[in-house]
Amino acid sequence: MAAFEPLLGANTLMIVERVRWGIVGVGNVTERKSGPGFQQAERSELVAVMRRNGDLAADYARRNNVPRWYDDADELINDPEVDAVYVATPPDSHREYAVRVARAGKPVYVEKPMARTALECEDMISACDEAGVGLFVAYYRRAMPRFVTVKELLDSGRIGLLRSVSIRNERPAPAGEVDQEGWRVDPEISGGGHFVDLGSHILDLLDWLLGPVTHSAGIAANRGGRYRAEDLVTGVFSFRSGVEGVGVWNYDSFQYQDHIEIVGTAGALSFSCFADEPVRLLTARGVEQIKAPYPETVQLPLIQTVVDALTGHGESPSNGHSALRTARVIDGLLSDYRDRHGITYFSGEAGSRRPR
């Protein structure tokens, strides 16, 4: 196998013939959503996994035919047989691990959200730029056939000139007094609540479909009182394309809602972000239902684009700079809430940034 070869240009990726991946943090997300994708993608293989619990790391390696396992991240990162690293830990350690991987001279593919704050994202980008390695983020809807179909429909002009978008993402709170969803609603680990976990997917998808957000404003609150993070966020958005948007994320609702509608001068396109029912196209001709299912391994299409970028066969639509834009929008919407609730984050060298 050929080694990585540096190319001219500060932002140019190194090229390899085949990518040998290591995973830091083989938790639930790696079981079906992502892990198999590194074995299924062309010119790609999964050669090492790491989890702090060595027994669980060994079990994952055995079940998935991975040659090596570790209980120490630095051992995996510095393994000479590992070419690139996928960081699948909770967000509070994304920056730390991404910087370590970059300093080892290896590309990074990191779970979403990219980090807890935009400042942490900027640190990750700087480290990867300085090392001359690629930085990719698992906003995998950018490459899924379902949403490629949505983008093609928007770009085709079938609903005319795009004017507005509306977002509704709601779900009931878990039954009982204690929330069982762990770190995802602990802002010191995740950066926020379900809005950061789920809303980041929606905002990043719209960044890809409609162009970057140029202005946003909103309010975040906690109405249910079940945890420290926000459970209700409302926002208004202006996109570079000229589209204006409104969004509601309510995680203390009586109902489930997963609905995005984009309205143009000649029709409307509506679809869900997290389910796979048909996309609904409304024009003067009537309603058309367009099948757009999820792939079995949802991250595989994006993983393939990352492998393509690292092997010189294409580009990936999701990178550190695109994910930073989403982080900045989230920071803006949560800024007042974080201030009111004393949710702050240290800055400094990797490994020293911890919430107060």
N, C-alpha and C positions, 0 to 999 in steps of 0.2 A: 504494500500500500504506500502511495506517495505521501510524504509529509506535507504539512501546510506550507505554502510558499507566499511570502509577503509580496504584495503588489504596490505600485506607486499610488499615492493619494492617501490623505489622512483618514478618509471614511471608506476606503476600499477594503473589502473583505479578503481574507486569505482563502485560497481555494484548495480543496482536497478531493480525491477521487471518490472516496466513500467515507461516510461519517460514522464513527464509533462513539456512541452516546453513553454517558453516565447520568444517573438520576440521583439528585440529593433530595430525600424526603419521599419515600414510596408509600404515601398514604392512600386514602380512598380515591382521590382524583386520578391516580395512576392505574387503578385496577382495570377500568374499561375506557374512560374518556381519552386518556393520553398514552399510557404505557405501551399498549399493543401497537400504537402508531409508529413508534420508533423501530419496531420489528417489521412492520408491514410496508413502510415507505421504501421506495426504490433508492438504492445506493445508501442504505442506512441499516445500522444494527445496534442493538442494545447490549452493551458488554459489561456494565457494572451498575449496581444500585447501592444506595446508602440509606440507613435509618439508624437513629441513635440506639434503638433497641435491636441489638444484633440478631436475636432470635427471629424477630419479624423481618429483618432484612434478608436473612438466610431463607426464610420461608417464601418470601416474594421471589427471590432468585430461583429457588427450586421449582416453584409452581410455573414460572414463566421462562424457564430454560435460559436464565442469564448466567454467564460464566462466573462472575465474581460479585461478592457483596462486601460491604464495609459498615462499621458502626462509627466511623470517623470521617467527616466530610472532607477534611484536607487530604486524607489518603486517597479518596476517590478523585478529587480535583487534580491531584498531582500524579495520578496514575498515567504513565506514558502511553498506555494503550487506550486511553480515553481522549477523544479529539474535541468533544463539545459536551457541555453540561446543561441539563434541564433542572432548574430549581423549582421544586414543587412543595416547598414548605409554606407555612402561613406567612402573610405579608410582612410581619415585623422583622423577618430575617432575610427578606429578598435582597435588600441593599447589601447587607453584609456578605452574603454568599456570592452575589453578582460581582462585587469588587474583588473577592478572593479568586474567582474564576478568571476574571479579566487579567489580574496580576499574574496568573499562571499562563497567560497567553492563549486562552481558549475562548471560543464563542459561547454565549449564554442564551438560553431559551428559558424565560421565567414565567411562572404562572401569573395570572391576573388576579386582582389588580396588580399593576407593576410594582407598587410599593404603597406605604401608608399615606404618603404625601408627595406632592410634586417635587419638593426639595430633595427627597430621597431618590426620586426618579432621575433628577438632574445629576446627582452624584454617580448613579449607575452609568448614565450616558457618558459622563466625563471619564470614568474609569475605563470604559470600553473603547472610547475614542483614543485615549492616551495609549492603550495597549494595541490599538489597531485590530480589534476583534469585533465581530458582529454581536448585536444585542437585539433579541426578538422577544415578543410578548404574546402570551397565549390567548389573545382575543381572536379565537378561532372562527368566529362567525364571518370574518372577512373572507375566508376561503371556502366556507361550506357551500355546496351546490344550491341549497335552499336560498341563501341570501345573494349568491351570484345571480340567480334567477330574478330576485327582486331588483337588483341593481340593473340588470339588462332591461327589465320592464321600464324602470324609471328613465334610463338613458335612451330608450327607444322613442320616447315622446308620446307613448300611448295615452298618458293622462295629461298631456300638454305641458305647459310651463309649471314647474313646481312652486307652490305657494305656501303651504303650511303642513305641519306635522303635529300630531297629538299622541301622547304616551299615557297609558294607564297600566300600572303594575301593582297589583294588590294581592294580599293573601291574609287569611286569618292568623291571629296569634296562636301558638300552640296551646292546647288545653292544659289547664292547671296553672299553678302559680309560678313554677320554675321553668324557665326556658331551657330546652335541651340542646340548643344549637351551638353551644360552646363558643369557640374563639371567633366565629363569624359575627357575633354581636358584642364582642369585646373590642372597643375602639383602640385600646392600647396594643392589641395584636393585629387587628384587621384594618385599622384606620377609620372604622365606622361600623354600621350595622348592615342589614340586608341591602340597603341602598348602595353601599360600596361594593358588596359582593355581586348583586344582580344588576343594579342600575348602571354599574360601570360597563357591563356588556352592552346594554342598550345605547348608552352614550357613545361608546366606541363604534358600534355598528352605524349609528347615524352620522358620525364623523366621516365614515367611509362612504356612506350612501349620499350624503348631502353636502359634504365638505366640512371643514373645521368650524367650530362654534366661535364666533367673533364677539359675542356678548351674552352673558347669562346673569340671572339674578333669581333669588329664591329664598325660601324659608325652610328650615329644618326644625323638627320638634320631636319630643318623646311624649306620646299621649297614653300609651299603655303602662308605662312605668315598670316593665318587666326586666329591663336591663339598662345599662348606661348609654348605649348608643341611640341614635335617632331611629324612630320607627315611622316617621311621616315627613316626606320632603315634597315640596312643590317648586316648580321652576319654570322660567320662561327663557327662551333661547333664540338667538339670531345666528344663522349659518351664513358662511361666506357665499353660498349659492343664492342668497336672497330669501331663503325659506325662513319663516318664523315658526317657533314651536312652543308648546306648553306640555308640561309633564307632571304627573302625580304618582308618587311611590308611597303606598300606604300598607304597612305591614301589621296593622291592628284593625283590619277590616272584617266585615262579615262574609266577604266573598273572595273568590279567586278571579283576578283579571290579568290578562297578558295580551295587550292590544296596542298596536302601533298603526296609525293611519296617516298616510301621506296624500294630500289633496293637491290637485293641479287644476289647470284651466279647462281640462277636457275629461276629467275623471278622478278617481281615487283608487289607491292601492292600500289594502289593509292586511296585516299579518301579525302573527305572534312571534315573540323572540325566543321563547323557551319551549314551545310545543311544535308539533309538526303537521298540524292540519293544513289544508290547502290555502294558498295565498288567494285573496279575493280581489279581483280587478273589476271595478265599476266604471263603465263608460256609457255613452248614449246608446250603445248597442245592447246594454243590459249587463248582467253579472256573469263573470267567467271565473270558475274555480280552477286554480292551477296547482296540481300536486307538486309538493316540494318537501319530501321527507328528509329526515336526518340520516346521515350515514351511521353505520353500526359503531365505528370508532370516531367520535365527533371531532377529535383534534387531528385526525389523519390528513385531511386536505391541507391544513395550515402547516403541519409538520413537514409535509412534502415540499411546500414552498420554501421552508427554512433549509431543508436539505438541498433543494435546487439552488438556493442562493450560495450555500457553502461549497457546492460542487461546480459552480459556474454554469448552471443550467437555467437560471431565471432569477426572480426576485421574490421577496416575501412582502405581502401587503401590511404586515403588522410588525413594527419595530419600536425601538425605544422612543423615538421622536413622536410617532403617532400616538403611542400610549401616554406619553407625557401630556399631550393636549387633553386627553380625558381626565388625567389626574388633576390638571389645573381647573377644569370645570367643576370637578367634585370638591376640590379645596374651596373654591369660591362659594359653592352652595352650603358647605358645612362650616365655613370659617366662624360665623357668629355663634353657632351651636357649640363648636369646640371651645371657643373663648368663654362662653357662659358656663360651661361645665368643667373648665379647667383641664381640658384634654390637650396636652402639649407634647412635643417631641424634641429630644435633644438633637443637636447637630454635632458632627465631629467625625473622627476616623471610624472606619468599619469596625463593628464590634462594640463601639462606645455609645452608639445612638440607642437610647432606650426611653420609653415614655416616663414621665415623672410620676 
